[in-house]
């Protein structure tokens, strides 16, 4: 009996790993998040049971209830797939679920997925690191957790790219704190909505304008000089070479 913590990537079924796709076809039961696309769920074997435990406005399973469900299913079925958007260990609570399952003696295997923290910028033509422009990248959650809210003032660094997941609701606070921390209000920002799906949309603005942008979740915020690039365009690619030479 094994529970597989499987990363579904940002949404496009073509971005699943080969192993993830194979496990979906072999699973006896699949426990999935809300944002898993129909295209990916269509890969699940017809005989498999599906459990939607996704969090949505007005309703969400608690993590404790999800843990209990995984324990019950893990004891009953030979192959359980816990399907998570992106990568299970990048703000996906995969670590918590793995710990609980291991505590109850249930075998756990983790199947990495492509995180939207990198796929989102990539699909918008944005390199999160780029010679001469960005020397590194910081990935952080924008969600406000009681007692553990990120202080964005401490993340204000013009030499790095900041990628924020789950930050749409707090975008005004994020922009304000980054500016208070010393980041230039004209710092480029890109918002990548529903990356890799047919509903993908990319919006760009300055940091000072972020709070007023009409954007919606799920989305990735990319903050830094590289957010102004679009290497999907030949002209932008040539310009980027000129800036880095």
C-alpha positions in Angstrom: 0.0 0.0 0.0 1.5 3.3 -1.1 0.4 6.9 -1.2 2.1 8.9 -4.0 2.3 12.6 -3.5 2.3 13.7 -7.1 2.9 17.2 -8.6 0.5 18.0 -11.4 2.5 21.0 -12.6 0.9 24.4 -13.5 -2.1 23.0 -15.4 -1.1 21.8 -18.8 -1.2 18.0 -19.0 1.8 18.1 -21.3 3.9 19.4 -18.4 3.2 16.4 -16.3 6.2 14.1 -15.7 6.1 10.7 -17.5 5.9 9.0 -14.1 3.0 11.2 -12.9 1.0 10.4 -16.0 1.7 6.7 -15.6 0.6 6.7 -11.9 -2.7 8.4 -12.8 -3.5 5.6 -15.2 -2.6 3.0 -12.6 -4.2 4.6 -9.5 -7.0 2.9 -7.6 -8.0 6.3 -6.1 -7.0 9.9 -6.8 -7.3 12.7 -4.1 -6.9 16.0 -6.0 -6.9 19.7 -5.4 -9.4 22.2 -6.9 -7.1 23.7 -9.5 -6.3 20.4 -11.2 -7.5 20.8 -14.8 -10.0 18.5 -16.5 -7.3 17.7 -19.1 -5.2 16.1 -16.3 -8.1 14.4 -14.6 -9.1 12.8 -17.9 -5.8 10.8 -17.7 -7.1 9.0 -14.6 -8.2 5.4 -15.1 -12.0 5.1 -15.5 -12.2 2.6 -12.6 -10.4 4.9 -10.2 -12.3 6.8 -7.5 -11.9 10.6 -7.4 -11.9 12.7 -4.3 -12.0 16.5 -4.7 -10.5 18.1 -1.5 -9.8 21.5 -3.0 -10.1 24.7 -1.1 -12.6 27.1 -2.5 -14.5 30.3 -1.4 -17.1 29.3 1.2 -15.9 25.7 1.5 -12.7 23.9 2.1 -11.6 20.7 3.7 -9.3 21.2 6.7 -5.9 19.8 6.4 -6.7 17.5 9.3 -9.7 16.0 7.4 -7.5 15.6 4.3 -4.9 13.8 6.4 -7.5 11.5 7.9 -8.8 10.7 4.4 -5.4 9.9 3.1 -4.7 7.6 6.1 -8.0 5.8 5.5 -7.5 5.4 1.8 -3.8 4.5 2.2 -4.9 1.5 4.4 -7.6 0.4 2.1 -6.1 0.7 -1.4 -2.9 -0.5 -2.9 -2.1 2.7 -4.9 -3.4 6.1 -3.9 -2.4 9.2 -5.8 -2.5 12.5 -3.9 -2.5 15.0 -6.8 -1.3 18.5 -6.1 -0.9 21.5 -8.3 2.7 22.5 -9.0 5.1 20.6 -6.9 4.0 18.9 -3.7 6.8 20.4 -1.6 6.5 24.0 -2.8 3.8 25.5 -0.6 1.7 22.4 -1.2 1.7 20.9 2.3 3.2 17.8 0.9 5.7 17.7 3.7 2.9 17.7 6.3 1.0 14.9 4.6 4.2 12.8 4.1 4.9 13.1 7.8 1.4 12.1 8.9 1.3 9.1 6.6 4.7 7.9 7.6 3.7 8.2 11.3 0.9 5.8 10.6 3.1 3.3 8.8 1.9 4.1 5.3 4.5 4.0 2.5 4.9 7.4 0.9 6.6 8.3 -2.4 7.0 11.8 -3.8 6.8 12.6 -7.5 8.1 16.0 -8.3 6.1 18.4 -10.4 6.9 21.6 -12.2 6.2 24.5 -9.9 4.3 27.5 -11.2 6.9 29.7 -9.5 9.2 28.9 -12.4 6.8 27.7 -15.1 4.6 30.9 -14.8 7.5 33.3 -15.5 8.9 31.0 -18.2 5.6 30.8 -20.1 5.4 34.6 -19.9 8.9 34.9 -21.5 10.5 36.0 -18.2 13.8 34.5 -17.1 13.9 34.5 -13.3 17.6 34.9 -13.4 19.5 36.7 -16.2 23.1 37.7 -16.5 23.5 41.4 -15.7 20.0 41.8 -14.5 19.2 39.3 -11.8 21.7 37.3 -9.7 19.1 35.0 -8.0 15.5 34.4 -7.3 13.5 34.2 -4.1 10.2 32.3 -4.0 7.7 33.2 -1.2 4.1 32.8 -0.4 1.9 35.8 -0.2 -0.8 34.2 1.9 -1.3 35.7 5.4 -0.9 33.0 8.0 -1.6 34.1 11.6 1.7 34.4 13.4 3.8 33.7 10.3 3.0 36.5 7.8 5.9 37.3 5.6 7.4 40.8 6.1 8.1 41.9 2.5 10.3 44.8 3.7 13.0 42.3 4.3 12.8 40.9 0.8 13.4 44.2 -1.0 16.5 43.5 -3.1 16.9 45.0 -6.5 19.6 42.4 -7.5 17.1 39.5 -7.1 13.9 38.4 -8.7 11.0 38.0 -6.3 8.4 35.4 -7.2 5.2 35.4 -5.1 2.7 32.6 -5.1 -0.8 33.1 -3.7 -0.2 36.8 -3.4 -3.1 38.4 -5.3 -5.2 39.2 -2.2 -2.3 40.9 -0.5 -0.8 42.6 -3.5 -1.4 46.1 -2.1 0.4 45.2 1.2 3.1 43.4 -0.7 3.8 46.4 -2.9 3.7 48.9 0.0 6.1 46.8 2.1 8.6 46.3 -0.7 8.6 50.0 -1.4 9.0 50.7 2.4 11.9 48.3 2.3 13.7 50.3 -0.3 12.6 48.9 -3.6 12.1 51.5 -6.3 8.4 52.1 -7.0 9.1 51.9 -10.7 10.4 48.3 -10.4 8.7 46.2 -13.1 6.1 43.6 -12.1 4.4 40.9 -14.2 1.3 39.0 -13.1 0.8 35.7 -14.8 -2.7 34.4 -14.4 -3.6 30.7 -14.9 -0.2 29.9 -16.4 0.0 27.1 -19.1 -3.7 26.9 -19.6 -5.8 28.3 -22.4 -6.8 31.1 -20.1 -3.3 32.3 -19.4 -3.0 36.1 -19.2 0.1 38.2 -18.6 -0.2 41.8 -17.2 2.6 44.1 -16.5 2.9 47.3 -14.4 5.2 49.1 -12.0 5.4 48.1 -8.4 3.6 51.3 -7.3 0.7 50.3 -9.6 0.4 46.7 -8.5 -2.3 47.3 -5.8 -4.6 48.8 -8.4 -4.2 46.1 -11.0 -7.4 44.2 -11.9 -6.1 40.7 -11.6 -7.4 37.4 -10.2 -6.2 34.1 -8.8 -4.6 31.8 -9.4 -1.6 33.9 -10.5 2.1 34.3 -10.0 3.6 37.7 -9.2 7.1 38.3 -10.7 8.8 41.4 -9.2 12.2 42.7 -10.5 13.9 44.1 -13.5 13.4 40.8 -15.5 9.7 41.2 -15.2 9.9 43.8 -18.0 11.3 41.2 -20.4 9.4 39.0 -22.8 11.8 36.6 -24.5 9.0 35.1 -26.4 9.4 38.0 -28.8 12.4 38.3 -31.1 12.8 42.0 -30.5 12.8 41.6 -26.7 15.3 38.7 -27.0 17.7 40.9 -29.0 17.3 43.8 -26.5 18.1 41.4 -23.6 21.3 40.3 -25.2 22.3 44.0 -25.7 21.6 44.8 -22.0 23.6 41.8 -20.7 26.6 42.3 -23.0 
